[in-house]
């Protein structure tokens, strides 16, 4: 998973560099003389979305770490679950 993430980041920066060297075109003409999104820009946007998805899975950003901590806090310990089910949660 880490190798895939690293490869995508590398592809992203290479595609971004090439796109900027071409003058950062937003659109291009299609075969039917209509305008469409430049293929390099489309590739950059897809890579950006994939990188974000993988960074969440790898917990590389603060939001994914916070979400993980919240999920862990929501899960009660097995002992706490046993105590609440058995009615042994009171004092005395």
PDB file of N, CA, C and O in Angstrom:
ATOM      1  N   UNK A   1       0.825  -1.190   0.000  1.00  0.00           N
ATOM      2  CA  UNK A   1       0.000   0.000   0.000  1.00  0.00           C
ATOM      3  C   UNK A   1       0.873   1.259   0.000  1.00  0.00           C
ATOM      4  O   UNK A   1       0.563   2.243  -0.671  1.00  0.00           O
ATOM      5  N   UNK A   2       1.957   1.210   0.756  1.00  0.00           N
ATOM      6  CA  UNK A   2       2.861   2.356   0.829  1.00  0.00           C
ATOM      7  C   UNK A   2       3.562   2.575  -0.506  1.00  0.00           C
ATOM      8  O   UNK A   2       3.738   3.714  -0.938  1.00  0.00           O
ATOM      9  N   UNK A   3       3.963   1.484  -1.158  1.00  0.00           N
ATOM     10  CA  UNK A   3       4.614   1.611  -2.474  1.00  0.00           C
ATOM     11  C   UNK A   3       3.665   2.198  -3.507  1.00  0.00           C
ATOM     12  O   UNK A   3       4.065   3.022  -4.329  1.00  0.00           O
ATOM     13  N   UNK A   4       2.429   1.780  -3.464  1.00  0.00           N
ATOM     14  CA  UNK A   4       1.430   2.317  -4.397  1.00  0.00           C
ATOM     15  C   UNK A   4       1.252   3.813  -4.152  1.00  0.00           C
ATOM     16  O   UNK A   4       1.218   4.608  -5.091  1.00  0.00           O
ATOM     17  N   UNK A   5       1.138   4.183  -2.876  1.00  0.00           N
ATOM     18  CA  UNK A   5       0.987   5.598  -2.513  1.00  0.00           C
ATOM     19  C   UNK A   5       2.184   6.404  -3.018  1.00  0.00           C
ATOM     20  O   UNK A   5       2.012   7.455  -3.636  1.00  0.00           O
ATOM     21  N   UNK A   6       3.386   5.915  -2.757  1.00  0.00           N
ATOM     22  CA  UNK A   6       4.591   6.625  -3.182  1.00  0.00           C
ATOM     23  C   UNK A   6       4.646   6.760  -4.704  1.00  0.00           C
ATOM     24  O   UNK A   6       5.049   7.799  -5.228  1.00  0.00           O
ATOM     25  N   UNK A   7       4.241   5.712  -5.403  1.00  0.00           N
ATOM     26  CA  UNK A   7       4.213   5.764  -6.869  1.00  0.00           C
ATOM     27  C   UNK A   7       3.227   6.791  -7.390  1.00  0.00           C
ATOM     28  O   UNK A   7       3.503   7.498  -8.360  1.00  0.00           O
ATOM     29  N   UNK A   8       2.071   6.867  -6.738  1.00  0.00           N
ATOM     30  CA  UNK A   8       1.073   7.850  -7.162  1.00  0.00           C
ATOM     31  C   UNK A   8       1.553   9.275  -6.912  1.00  0.00           C
ATOM     32  O   UNK A   8       1.326  10.158  -7.740  1.00  0.00           O
ATOM     33  N   UNK A   9       2.210   9.506  -5.786  1.00  0.00           N
ATOM     34  CA  UNK A   9       2.733  10.840  -5.492  1.00  0.00           C
ATOM     35  C   UNK A   9       3.784  11.220  -6.534  1.00  0.00           C
ATOM     36  O   UNK A   9       3.821  12.357  -7.006  1.00  0.00           O
ATOM     37  N   UNK A  10       4.630  10.265  -6.884  1.00  0.00           N
ATOM     38  CA  UNK A  10       5.656  10.523  -7.904  1.00  0.00           C
ATOM     39  C   UNK A  10       5.005  10.843  -9.258  1.00  0.00           C
ATOM     40  O   UNK A  10       5.392  11.801  -9.928  1.00  0.00           O
ATOM     41  N   UNK A  11       4.027  10.043  -9.648  1.00  0.00           N
ATOM     42  CA  UNK A  11       3.322  10.292 -10.910  1.00  0.00           C
ATOM     43  C   UNK A  11       2.648  11.653 -10.899  1.00  0.00           C
ATOM     44  O   UNK A  11       2.649  12.365 -11.903  1.00  0.00           O
ATOM     45  N   UNK A  12       2.072  12.011  -9.753  1.00  0.00           N
ATOM     46  CA  UNK A  12       1.390  13.301  -9.633  1.00  0.00           C
ATOM     47  C   UNK A  12       2.361  14.447  -9.899  1.00  0.00           C
ATOM     48  O   UNK A  12       2.067  15.343 -10.691  1.00  0.00           O
ATOM     49  N   UNK A  13       3.517  14.420  -9.236  1.00  0.00           N
ATOM     50  CA  UNK A  13       4.473  15.513  -9.407  1.00  0.00           C
ATOM     51  C   UNK A  13       5.080  15.526 -10.808  1.00  0.00           C
ATOM     52  O   UNK A  13       5.367  16.597 -11.342  1.00  0.00           O
ATOM     53  N   UNK A  14       5.279  14.365 -11.405  1.00  0.00           N
ATOM     54  CA  UNK A  14       5.783  14.330 -12.782  1.00  0.00           C
ATOM     55  C   UNK A  14       4.741  14.885 -13.749  1.00  0.00           C
ATOM     56  O   UNK A  14       5.076  15.670 -14.636  1.00  0.00           O
ATOM     57  N   UNK A  15       3.487  14.487 -13.586  1.00  0.00           N
ATOM     58  CA  UNK A  15       2.423  14.985 -14.453  1.00  0.00           C
ATOM     59  C   UNK A  15       2.234  16.484 -14.270  1.00  0.00           C
ATOM     60  O   UNK A  15       2.009  17.208 -15.241  1.00  0.00           O
ATOM     61  N   UNK A  16       2.324  16.949 -13.036  1.00  0.00           N
ATOM     62  CA  UNK A  16       2.180  18.370 -12.758  1.00  0.00           C
ATOM     63  C   UNK A  16       3.298  19.172 -13.404  1.00  0.00           C
ATOM     64  O   UNK A  16       3.061  20.248 -13.951  1.00  0.00           O
ATOM     65  N   UNK A  17       4.517  18.648 -13.341  1.00  0.00           N
ATOM     66  CA  UNK A  17       5.665  19.328 -13.946  1.00  0.00           C
ATOM     67  C   UNK A  17       5.490  19.444 -15.462  1.00  0.00           C
ATOM     68  O   UNK A  17       5.706  20.512 -16.035  1.00  0.00           O
ATOM     69  N   UNK A  18       5.098  18.345 -16.106  1.00  0.00           N
ATOM     70  CA  UNK A  18       4.902  18.349 -17.555  1.00  0.00           C
ATOM     71  C   UNK A  18       3.782  19.316 -17.931  1.00  0.00           C
ATOM     72  O   UNK A  18       3.906  20.079 -18.889  1.00  0.00           O
ATOM     73  N   UNK A  19       2.695  19.277 -17.174  1.00  0.00           N
ATOM     74  CA  UNK A  19       1.548  20.142 -17.452  1.00  0.00           C
ATOM     75  C   UNK A  19       1.936  21.616 -17.323  1.00  0.00           C
ATOM     76  O   UNK A  19       1.522  22.443 -18.135  1.00  0.00           O
ATOM     77  N   UNK A  20       2.733  21.941 -16.299  1.00  0.00           N
ATOM     78  CA  UNK A  20       3.177  23.321 -16.129  1.00  0.00           C
ATOM     79  C   UNK A  20       4.139  23.737 -17.237  1.00  0.00           C
ATOM     80  O   UNK A  20       4.110  24.883 -17.685  1.00  0.00           O
ATOM     81  N   UNK A  21       4.993  22.808 -17.682  1.00  0.00           N
ATOM     82  CA  UNK A  21       5.920  23.118 -18.770  1.00  0.00           C
ATOM     83  C   UNK A  21       5.179  23.380 -20.076  1.00  0.00           C
ATOM     84  O   UNK A  21       5.656  24.129 -20.928  1.00  0.00           O
ATOM     85  N   UNK A  22       4.010  22.761 -20.230  1.00  0.00           N
ATOM     86  CA  UNK A  22       3.197  22.978 -21.426  1.00  0.00           C
ATOM     87  C   UNK A  22       2.399  24.274 -21.343  1.00  0.00           C
ATOM     88  O   UNK A  22       1.682  24.611 -22.285  1.00  0.00           O
ATOM     89  N   UNK A  23       2.508  25.001 -20.247  1.00  0.00           N
ATOM     90  CA  UNK A  23       1.795  26.263 -20.097  1.00  0.00           C
ATOM     91  C   UNK A  23       0.517  26.146 -19.296  1.00  0.00           C
ATOM     92  O   UNK A  23      -0.293  27.073 -19.308  1.00  0.00           O
ATOM     93  N   UNK A  24       0.309  25.060 -18.612  1.00  0.00           N
ATOM     94  CA  UNK A  24      -0.867  24.819 -17.756  1.00  0.00           C
ATOM     95  C   UNK A  24      -2.192  24.974 -18.508  1.00  0.00           C
ATOM     96  O   UNK A  24      -3.077  25.706 -18.066  1.00  0.00           O
ATOM     97  N   UNK A  25      -2.324  24.283 -19.647  1.00  0.00           N
ATOM     98  CA  UNK A  25      -3.578  24.411 -20.400  1.00  0.00           C
ATOM     99  C   UNK A  25      -4.746  23.758 -19.654  1.00  0.00           C
ATOM    100  O   UNK A  25      -4.608  22.676 -19.082  1.00  0.00           O
ATOM    101  N   UNK A  26      -5.878  24.427 -19.671  1.00  0.00           N
ATOM    102  CA  UNK A  26      -7.067  23.905 -18.996  1.00  0.00           C
ATOM    103  C   UNK A  26      -7.897  23.055 -19.946  1.00  0.00           C
ATOM    104  O   UNK A  26      -8.465  22.038 -19.548  1.00  0.00           O
ATOM    105  N   UNK A  27      -7.963  23.472 -21.191  1.00  0.00           N
ATOM    106  CA  UNK A  27      -8.771  22.721 -22.155  1.00  0.00           C
ATOM    107  C   UNK A  27      -7.984  22.513 -23.441  1.00  0.00           C
ATOM    108  O   UNK A  27      -6.940  23.123 -23.670  1.00  0.00           O
ATOM    109  N   UNK A  28      -8.522  21.634 -24.263  1.00  0.00           N
ATOM    110  CA  UNK A  28      -7.912  21.330 -25.561  1.00  0.00           C
ATOM    111  C   UNK A  28      -9.030  21.049 -26.552  1.00  0.00           C
ATOM    112  O   UNK A  28     -10.167  20.788 -26.160  1.00  0.00           O
ATOM    113  N   UNK A  29      -8.705  21.103 -27.820  1.00  0.00           N
ATOM    114  CA  UNK A  29      -9.714  20.809 -28.838  1.00  0.00           C
ATOM    115  C   UNK A  29      -9.794  19.309 -29.069  1.00  0.00           C
ATOM    116  O   UNK A  29      -8.779  18.615 -29.135  1.00  0.00           O
ATOM    117  N   UNK A  30     -11.013  18.831 -29.190  1.00  0.00           N
ATOM    118  CA  UNK A  30     -11.208  17.415 -29.489  1.00  0.00           C
ATOM    119  C   UNK A  30     -11.238  17.220 -30.999  1.00  0.00           C
ATOM    120  O   UNK A  30     -11.122  18.177 -31.764  1.00  0.00           O
ATOM    121  N   UNK A  31     -11.394  15.984 -31.411  1.00  0.00           N
ATOM    122  CA  UNK A  31     -11.430  15.678 -32.843  1.00  0.00           C
ATOM    123  C   UNK A  31     -12.615  16.346 -33.539  1.00  0.00           C
ATOM    124  O   UNK A  31     -12.561  16.639 -34.734  1.00  0.00           O
ATOM    125  N   UNK A  32     -13.680  16.581 -32.782  1.00  0.00           N
ATOM    126  CA  UNK A  32     -14.865  17.202 -33.378  1.00  0.00           C
ATOM    127  C   UNK A  32     -14.876  18.721 -33.205  1.00  0.00           C
ATOM    128  O   UNK A  32     -15.931  19.349 -33.296  1.00  0.00           O
ATOM    129  N   UNK A  33     -13.700  19.314 -32.955  1.00  0.00           N
ATOM    130  CA  UNK A  33     -13.529  20.758 -32.786  1.00  0.00           C
ATOM    131  C   UNK A  33     -14.312  21.343 -31.614  1.00  0.00           C
ATOM    132  O   UNK A  33     -14.658  22.525 -31.631  1.00  0.00           O
ATOM    133  N   UNK A  34     -14.590  20.543 -30.616  1.00  0.00           N
ATOM    134  CA  UNK A  34     -15.180  21.069 -29.389  1.00  0.00           C
ATOM    135  C   UNK A  34     -14.103  21.059 -28.302  1.00  0.00           C
ATOM    136  O   UNK A  34     -13.115  20.330 -28.399  1.00  0.00           O
ATOM    137  N   UNK A  35     -14.304  21.865 -27.283  1.00  0.00           N
ATOM    138  CA  UNK A  35     -13.296  21.906 -26.225  1.00  0.00           C
ATOM    139  C   UNK A  35     -13.597  20.853 -25.162  1.00  0.00           C
ATOM    140  O   UNK A  35     -14.751  20.558 -24.853  1.00  0.00           O
ATOM    141  N   UNK A  36     -12.530  20.306 -24.622  1.00  0.00           N
ATOM    142  CA  UNK A  36     -12.650  19.338 -23.536  1.00  0.00           C
ATOM    143  C   UNK A  36     -11.508  19.586 -22.561  1.00  0.00           C
ATOM    144  O   UNK A  36     -10.533  20.261 -22.892  1.00  0.00           O
ATOM    145  N   UNK A  37     -11.633  19.040 -21.367  1.00  0.00           N
ATOM    146  CA  UNK A  37     -10.591  19.208 -20.356  1.00  0.00           C
ATOM    147  C   UNK A  37      -9.293  18.593 -20.859  1.00  0.00           C
ATOM    148  O   UNK A  37      -9.287  17.514 -21.452  1.00  0.00           O
ATOM    149  N   UNK A  38      -8.220  19.283 -20.618  1.00  0.00           N
ATOM    150  CA  UNK A  38      -6.908  18.792 -21.047  1.00  0.00           C
ATOM    151  C   UNK A  38      -6.627  17.451 -20.369  1.00  0.00           C
ATOM    152  O   UNK A  38      -6.828  17.332 -19.160  1.00  0.00           O
ATOM    153  N   UNK A  39      -6.171  16.441 -21.107  1.00  0.00           N
ATOM    154  CA  UNK A  39      -5.937  15.114 -20.533  1.00  0.00           C
ATOM    155  C   UNK A  39      -4.967  15.115 -19.348  1.00  0.00           C
ATOM    156  O   UNK A  39      -5.158  14.364 -18.391  1.00  0.00           O
ATOM    157  N   UNK A  40      -3.939  15.945 -19.407  1.00  0.00           N
ATOM    158  CA  UNK A  40      -2.978  15.990 -18.302  1.00  0.00           C
ATOM    159  C   UNK A  40      -3.639  16.535 -17.031  1.00  0.00           C
ATOM    160  O   UNK A  40      -3.377  16.049 -15.931  1.00  0.00           O
ATOM    161  N   UNK A  41      -4.489  17.537 -17.191  1.00  0.00           N
ATOM    162  CA  UNK A  41      -5.202  18.100 -16.042  1.00  0.00           C
ATOM    163  C   UNK A  41      -6.156  17.065 -15.452  1.00  0.00           C
ATOM    164  O   UNK A  41      -6.290  16.961 -14.233  1.00  0.00           O
ATOM    165  N   UNK A  42      -6.809  16.313 -16.309  1.00  0.00           N
ATOM    166  CA  UNK A  42      -7.706  15.252 -15.849  1.00  0.00           C
ATOM    167  C   UNK A  42      -6.933  14.191 -15.066  1.00  0.00           C
ATOM    168  O   UNK A  42      -7.397  13.721 -14.027  1.00  0.00           O
ATOM    169  N   UNK A  43      -5.760  13.818 -15.564  1.00  0.00           N
ATOM    170  CA  UNK A  43      -4.919  12.835 -14.880  1.00  0.00           C
ATOM    171  C   UNK A  43      -4.461  13.368 -13.519  1.00  0.00           C
ATOM    172  O   UNK A  43      -4.456  12.626 -12.537  1.00  0.00           O
ATOM    173  N   UNK A  44      -4.083  14.628 -13.456  1.00  0.00           N
ATOM    174  CA  UNK A  44      -3.638  15.246 -12.206  1.00  0.00           C
ATOM    175  C   UNK A  44      -4.767  15.224 -11.172  1.00  0.00           C
ATOM    176  O   UNK A  44      -4.539  14.902 -10.006  1.00  0.00           O
ATOM    177  N   UNK A  45      -5.970  15.564 -11.600  1.00  0.00           N
ATOM    178  CA  UNK A  45      -7.114  15.571 -10.675  1.00  0.00           C
ATOM    179  C   UNK A  45      -7.427  14.169 -10.160  1.00  0.00           C
ATOM    180  O   UNK A  45      -7.723  13.998  -8.978  1.00  0.00           O
ATOM    181  N   UNK A  46      -7.365  13.169 -11.030  1.00  0.00           N
ATOM    182  CA  UNK A  46      -7.623  11.790 -10.596  1.00  0.00           C
ATOM    183  C   UNK A  46      -6.552  11.312  -9.608  1.00  0.00           C
ATOM    184  O   UNK A  46      -6.862  10.673  -8.602  1.00  0.00           O
ATOM    185  N   UNK A  47      -5.292  11.630  -9.911  1.00  0.00           N
ATOM    186  CA  UNK A  47      -4.211  11.251  -9.004  1.00  0.00           C
ATOM    187  C   UNK A  47      -4.374  11.936  -7.647  1.00  0.00           C
ATOM    188  O   UNK A  47      -4.124  11.326  -6.607  1.00  0.00           O
ATOM    189  N   UNK A  48      -4.787  13.190  -7.657  1.00  0.00           N
ATOM    190  CA  UNK A  48      -4.980  13.921  -6.400  1.00  0.00           C
ATOM    191  C   UNK A  48      -6.039  13.234  -5.537  1.00  0.00           C
ATOM    192  O   UNK A  48      -5.860  13.096  -4.326  1.00  0.00           O
ATOM    193  N   UNK A  49      -7.133  12.805  -6.153  1.00  0.00           N
ATOM    194  CA  UNK A  49      -8.189  12.106  -5.412  1.00  0.00           C
ATOM    195  C   UNK A  49      -7.695  10.767  -4.877  1.00  0.00           C
ATOM    196  O   UNK A  49      -7.987  10.403  -3.738  1.00  0.00           O
ATOM    197  N   UNK A  50      -6.951  10.039  -5.694  1.00  0.00           N
ATOM    198  CA  UNK A  50      -6.423   8.744  -5.260  1.00  0.00           C
ATOM    199  C   UNK A  50      -5.413   8.907  -4.125  1.00  0.00           C
ATOM    200  O   UNK A  50      -5.397   8.112  -3.186  1.00  0.00           O
ATOM    201  N   UNK A  51      -4.573   9.933  -4.212  1.00  0.00           N
ATOM    202  CA  UNK A  51      -3.591  10.191  -3.166  1.00  0.00           C
ATOM    203  C   UNK A  51      -4.298  10.508  -1.850  1.00  0.00           C
ATOM    204  O   UNK A  51      -3.888  10.033  -0.791  1.00  0.00           O
ATOM    205  N   UNK A  52      -5.340  11.296  -1.917  1.00  0.00           N
ATOM    206  CA  UNK A  52      -6.103  11.616  -0.706  1.00  0.00           C
ATOM    207  C   UNK A  52      -6.715  10.362  -0.097  1.00  0.00           C
ATOM    208  O   UNK A  52      -6.693  10.182   1.121  1.00  0.00           O
ATOM    209  N   UNK A  53      -7.254   9.506  -0.935  1.00  0.00           N
ATOM    210  CA  UNK A  53      -7.851   8.263  -0.450  1.00  0.00           C
ATOM    211  C   UNK A  53      -6.811   7.376   0.227  1.00  0.00           C
ATOM    212  O   UNK A  53      -7.046   6.854   1.317  1.00  0.00           O
ATOM    213  N   UNK A  54      -5.675   7.211  -0.415  1.00  0.00           N
ATOM    214  CA  UNK A  54      -4.616   6.374   0.171  1.00  0.00           C
ATOM    215  C   UNK A  54      -4.049   7.008   1.441  1.00  0.00           C
ATOM    216  O   UNK A  54      -3.732   6.299   2.396  1.00  0.00           O
ATOM    217  N   UNK A  55      -3.918   8.334   1.461  1.00  0.00           N
ATOM    218  CA  UNK A  55      -3.379   8.980   2.659  1.00  0.00           C
ATOM    219  C   UNK A  55      -4.320   8.802   3.839  1.00  0.00           C
ATOM    220  O   UNK A  55      -3.871   8.716   4.982  1.00  0.00           O
ATOM    221  N   UNK A  56      -5.625   8.746   3.574  1.00  0.00           N
ATOM    222  CA  UNK A  56      -6.580   8.448   4.646  1.00  0.00           C
ATOM    223  C   UNK A  56      -6.399   7.025   5.147  1.00  0.00           C
ATOM    224  O   UNK A  56      -6.409   6.788   6.355  1.00  0.00           O
ATOM    225  N   UNK A  57      -6.233   6.076   4.234  1.00  0.00           N
ATOM    226  CA  UNK A  57      -6.054   4.680   4.627  1.00  0.00           C
ATOM    227  C   UNK A  57      -4.762   4.476   5.401  1.00  0.00           C
ATOM    228  O   UNK A  57      -4.706   3.654   6.316  1.00  0.00           O
ATOM    229  N   UNK A  58      -3.730   5.215   5.039  1.00  0.00           N
ATOM    230  CA  UNK A  58      -2.435   5.094   5.710  1.00  0.00           C
ATOM    231  C   UNK A  58      -2.340   6.002   6.945  1.00  0.00           C
ATOM    232  O   UNK A  58      -1.316   6.029   7.628  1.00  0.00           O
ATOM    233  N   UNK A  59      -3.407   6.734   7.217  1.00  0.00           N
ATOM    234  CA  UNK A  59      -3.487   7.650   8.362  1.00  0.00           C
ATOM    235  C   UNK A  59      -2.356   8.675   8.335  1.00  0.00           C
ATOM    236  O   UNK A  59      -1.688   8.898   9.345  1.00  0.00           O
ATOM    237  N   UNK A  60      -2.145   9.295   7.179  1.00  0.00           N
ATOM    238  CA  UNK A  60      -1.075  10.265   7.015  1.00  0.00           C
ATOM    239  C   UNK A  60      -1.535  11.700   7.206  1.00  0.00           C
ATOM    240  O   UNK A  60      -0.720  12.620   7.139  1.00  0.00           O
ATOM    241  N   UNK A  61      -2.807  11.907   7.440  1.00  0.00           N
ATOM    242  CA  UNK A  61      -3.277  13.267   7.658  1.00  0.00           C
ATOM    243  C   UNK A  61      -4.019  13.354   8.996  1.00  0.00           C
ATOM    244  O   UNK A  61      -4.523  12.344   9.489  1.00  0.00           O
ATOM    245  N   UNK A  62      -4.088  14.534   9.575  1.00  0.00           N
ATOM    246  CA  UNK A  62      -4.692  14.680  10.902  1.00  0.00           C
ATOM    247  C   UNK A  62      -6.143  14.215  10.980  1.00  0.00           C
ATOM    248  O   UNK A  62      -6.558  13.663  11.998  1.00  0.00           O
ATOM    249  N   UNK A  63      -6.924  14.432   9.912  1.00  0.00           N
ATOM    250  CA  UNK A  63      -8.327  14.041   9.952  1.00  0.00           C
ATOM    251  C   UNK A  63      -8.488  12.532  10.112  1.00  0.00           C
ATOM    252  O   UNK A  63      -9.314  12.082  10.907  1.00  0.00           O
ATOM    253  N   UNK A  64      -7.717  11.753   9.376  1.00  0.00           N
ATOM    254  CA  UNK A  64      -7.850  10.300   9.473  1.00  0.00           C
ATOM    255  C   UNK A  64      -7.381   9.806  10.834  1.00  0.00           C
ATOM    256  O   UNK A  64      -7.933   8.840  11.360  1.00  0.00           O
ATOM    257  N   UNK A  65      -6.383  10.446  11.410  1.00  0.00           N
ATOM    258  CA  UNK A  65      -5.919  10.057  12.745  1.00  0.00           C
ATOM    259  C   UNK A  65      -6.971  10.386  13.795  1.00  0.00           C
ATOM    260  O   UNK A  65      -7.199   9.599  14.715  1.00  0.00           O
ATOM    261  N   UNK A  66      -7.612  11.540  13.664  1.00  0.00           N
ATOM    262  CA  UNK A  66      -8.655  11.943  14.611  1.00  0.00           C
ATOM    263  C   UNK A  66      -9.844  11.001  14.499  1.00  0.00           C
ATOM    264  O   UNK A  66     -10.414  10.607  15.517  1.00  0.00           O
ATOM    265  N   UNK A  67     -10.231  10.629  13.271  1.00  0.00           N
ATOM    266  CA  UNK A  67     -11.340   9.695  13.076  1.00  0.00           C
ATOM    267  C   UNK A  67     -11.036   8.348  13.710  1.00  0.00           C
ATOM    268  O   UNK A  67     -11.919   7.727  14.302  1.00  0.00           O
ATOM    269  N   UNK A  68      -9.799   7.892  13.592  1.00  0.00           N
ATOM    270  CA  UNK A  68      -9.398   6.617  14.168  1.00  0.00           C
ATOM    271  C   UNK A  68      -9.455   6.669  15.693  1.00  0.00           C
ATOM    272  O   UNK A  68      -9.906   5.719  16.333  1.00  0.00           O
ATOM    273  N   UNK A  69      -9.002   7.770  16.269  1.00  0.00           N
ATOM    274  CA  UNK A  69      -9.040   7.922  17.724  1.00  0.00           C
ATOM    275  C   UNK A  69     -10.472   7.932  18.230  1.00  0.00           C
ATOM    276  O   UNK A  69     -10.768   7.354  19.275  1.00  0.00           O
ATOM    277  N   UNK A  70     -11.367   8.592  17.488  1.00  0.00           N
ATOM    278  CA  UNK A  70     -12.771   8.650  17.883  1.00  0.00           C
ATOM    279  C   UNK A  70     -13.380   7.257  17.849  1.00  0.00           C
ATOM    280  O   UNK A  70     -14.131   6.895  18.755  1.00  0.00           O
ATOM    281  N   UNK A  71     -13.074   6.472  16.829  1.00  0.00           N
ATOM    282  CA  UNK A  71     -13.606   5.115  16.731  1.00  0.00           C
ATOM    283  C   UNK A  71     -13.098   4.248  17.873  1.00  0.00           C
ATOM    284  O   UNK A  71     -13.841   3.430  18.415  1.00  0.00           O
ATOM    285  N   UNK A  72     -11.836   4.426  18.239  1.00  0.00           N
ATOM    286  CA  UNK A  72     -11.276   3.628  19.330  1.00  0.00           C
ATOM    287  C   UNK A  72     -11.906   4.012  20.660  1.00  0.00           C
ATOM    288  O   UNK A  72     -12.119   3.149  21.512  1.00  0.00           O
ATOM    289  N   UNK A  73     -12.207   5.295  20.851  1.00  0.00           N
ATOM    290  CA  UNK A  73     -12.834   5.732  22.089  1.00  0.00           C
ATOM    291  C   UNK A  73     -14.261   5.206  22.203  1.00  0.00           C
ATOM    292  O   UNK A  73     -14.736   4.918  23.302  1.00  0.00           O
ATOM    293  N   UNK A  74     -14.951   5.081  21.051  1.00  0.00           N
ATOM    294  CA  UNK A  74     -16.327   4.610  21.060  1.00  0.00           C
ATOM    295  C   UNK A  74     -16.416   3.143  21.456  1.00  0.00           C
ATOM    296  O   UNK A  74     -17.410   2.720  22.045  1.00  0.00           O
ATOM    297  N   UNK A  75     -15.399   2.371  21.143  1.00  0.00           N
ATOM    298  CA  UNK A  75     -15.399   0.954  21.478  1.00  0.00           C
ATOM    299  C   UNK A  75     -15.074   0.796  22.955  1.00  0.00           C
ATOM    300  O   UNK A  75     -13.996   1.186  23.404  1.00  0.00           O
ATOM    301  N   UNK A  76     -16.001   0.228  23.704  1.00  0.00           N
ATOM    302  CA  UNK A  76     -15.755  -0.014  25.119  1.00  0.00           C
ATOM    303  C   UNK A  76     -14.872  -1.245  25.270  1.00  0.00           C
ATOM    304  O   UNK A  76     -14.862  -2.130  24.415  1.00  0.00           O
ATOM    305  N   UNK A  77     -14.150  -1.282  26.345  1.00  0.00           N
ATOM    306  CA  UNK A  77     -13.296  -2.438  26.590  1.00  0.00           C
ATOM    307  C   UNK A  77     -14.168  -3.663  26.860  1.00  0.00           C
ATOM    308  O   UNK A  77     -15.308  -3.516  27.299  1.00  0.00           O
ATOM    309  N   UNK A  78     -13.658  -4.856  26.609  1.00  0.00           N
ATOM    310  CA  UNK A  78     -14.442  -6.071  26.881  1.00  0.00           C
ATOM    311  C   UNK A  78     -14.898  -6.142  28.337  1.00  0.00           C
ATOM    312  O   UNK A  78     -16.000  -6.615  28.615  1.00  0.00           O
ATOM    313  N   UNK A  79     -14.074  -5.686  29.253  1.00  0.00           N
ATOM    314  CA  UNK A  79     -14.447  -5.709  30.662  1.00  0.00           C
ATOM    315  C   UNK A  79     -15.623  -4.768  30.928  1.00  0.00           C
ATOM    316  O   UNK A  79     -16.558  -5.117  31.649  1.00  0.00           O
ATOM    317  N   UNK A  80     -15.566  -3.577  30.340  1.00  0.00           N
ATOM    318  CA  UNK A  80     -16.670  -2.621  30.514  1.00  0.00           C
ATOM    319  C   UNK A  80     -17.952  -3.165  29.907  1.00  0.00           C
ATOM    320  O   UNK A  80     -19.026  -2.982  30.480  1.00  0.00           O
ATOM    321  N   UNK A  81     -17.865  -3.829  28.764  1.00  0.00           N
ATOM    322  CA  UNK A  81     -19.048  -4.422  28.147  1.00  0.00           C
ATOM    323  C   UNK A  81     -19.622  -5.509  29.051  1.00  0.00           C
ATOM    324  O   UNK A  81     -20.838  -5.589  29.221  1.00  0.00           O
ATOM    325  N   UNK A  82     -18.770  -6.337  29.626  1.00  0.00           N
ATOM    326  CA  UNK A  82     -19.211  -7.409  30.518  1.00  0.00           C
ATOM    327  C   UNK A  82     -19.913  -6.821  31.742  1.00  0.00           C
ATOM    328  O   UNK A  82     -20.968  -7.301  32.158  1.00  0.00           O
ATOM    329  N   UNK A  83     -19.317  -5.780  32.306  1.00  0.00           N
ATOM    330  CA  UNK A  83     -19.898  -5.173  33.506  1.00  0.00           C
ATOM    331  C   UNK A  83     -21.263  -4.558  33.225  1.00  0.00           C
ATOM    332  O   UNK A  83     -22.175  -4.663  34.045  1.00  0.00           O
ATOM    333  N   UNK A  84     -21.404  -3.917  32.067  1.00  0.00           N
ATOM    334  CA  UNK A  84     -22.696  -3.283  31.760  1.00  0.00           C
ATOM    335  C   UNK A  84     -23.747  -4.329  31.452  1.00  0.00           C
ATOM    336  O   UNK A  84     -24.923  -4.114  31.746  1.00  0.00           O
ATOM    337  N   UNK A  85     -23.365  -5.444  30.874  1.00  0.00           N
ATOM    338  CA  UNK A  85     -24.331  -6.518  30.554  1.00  0.00           C
ATOM    339  C   UNK A  85     -24.724  -7.312  31.784  1.00  0.00           C
ATOM    340  O   UNK A  85     -25.857  -7.786  31.875  1.00  0.00           O
ATOM    341  N   UNK A  86     -23.821  -7.466  32.723  1.00  0.00           N
ATOM    342  CA  UNK A  86     -24.098  -8.297  33.882  1.00  0.00           C
ATOM    343  C   UNK A  86     -24.729  -7.503  35.021  1.00  0.00           C
ATOM    344  O   UNK A  86     -25.104  -8.080  36.041  1.00  0.00           O
ATOM    345  N   UNK A  87     -24.849  -6.199  34.860  1.00  0.00           N
ATOM    346  CA  UNK A  87     -25.456  -5.384  35.900  1.00  0.00           C
ATOM    347  C   UNK A  87     -24.516  -5.117  37.048  1.00  0.00           C
ATOM    348  O   UNK A  87     -24.951  -4.682  38.115  1.00  0.00           O
ATOM    349  N   UNK A  88     -23.244  -5.368  36.854  1.00  0.00           N
ATOM    350  CA  UNK A  88     -22.280  -5.171  37.930  1.00  0.00           C
ATOM    351  C   UNK A  88     -21.626  -3.817  37.905  1.00  0.00           C
ATOM    352  O   UNK A  88     -20.508  -3.669  38.398  1.00  0.00           O
ATOM    353  N   UNK A  89     -22.283  -2.823  37.347  1.00  0.00           N
ATOM    354  CA  UNK A  89     -21.670  -1.510  37.221  1.00  0.00           C
ATOM    355  C   UNK A  89     -21.829  -0.648  38.443  1.00  0.00           C
ATOM    356  O   UNK A  89     -21.219   0.420  38.492  1.00  0.00           O
ATOM    357  N   UNK A  90     -22.615  -1.038  39.445  1.00  0.00           N
ATOM    358  CA  UNK A  90     -22.837  -0.212  40.636  1.00  0.00           C
ATOM    359  C   UNK A  90     -21.768  -0.419  41.676  1.00  0.00           C
ATOM    360  O   UNK A  90     -20.937  -1.320  41.560  1.00  0.00           O
ATOM    361  N   UNK A  91     -21.790   0.420  42.695  1.00  0.00           N
ATOM    362  CA  UNK A  91     -20.821   0.281  43.777  1.00  0.00           C
ATOM    363  C   UNK A  91     -21.429  -0.536  44.911  1.00  0.00           C
ATOM    364  O   UNK A  91     -22.651  -0.569  45.062  1.00  0.00           O
ATOM    365  N   UNK A  92     -20.603  -1.185  45.699  1.00  0.00           N
ATOM    366  CA  UNK A  92     -21.081  -1.859  46.898  1.00  0.00           C
ATOM    367  C   UNK A  92     -21.099  -3.281  46.790  1.00  0.00           C
ATOM    368  O   UNK A  92     -21.482  -3.967  47.737  1.00  0.00           O
TER     369      UNK A  92
END
